[in-house]
Amino acid sequence: QVQVVESGGGLVQAGGSLRLSCTASGSTFGAYAMAWFRQAPGNKREGVSCITRSGDITYYKDSVKGRFTISRDNAKNALYLQMNSLKPEDTAMYYCAAGLYCSGPGIPYTVGTWGQGTQVTVSS
């Protein structure tokens, strides 16, 4: 099992930046692909970005390419999402998740439990 805790969200103006963090415990962090998901009110949860176990390959949702950067530090059991040039449409609850492999910007079969998420609100 993998337990995750997300942090780093907040309220920011359009064009601003935030850096999300996710710390994992309970299993071997480096054994899993990791992804960031988000869910806005009334919408389904969607994959934003995924990174392979070693961190050598990354995937992004088209709408965040060039603005968001996913990274991981396996020694610290940590996952990050640097978000620049934020837009109001990026407003959502952001979650991290672990799984066996990436499928585009998401993970089709996650392991462990979902965390509480961290809220990102971008004002226009």
Disulfide bonds with the S-S distance in Angstrom:
Cys22-Cys96 2.00
Cys50-Cys102 2.00
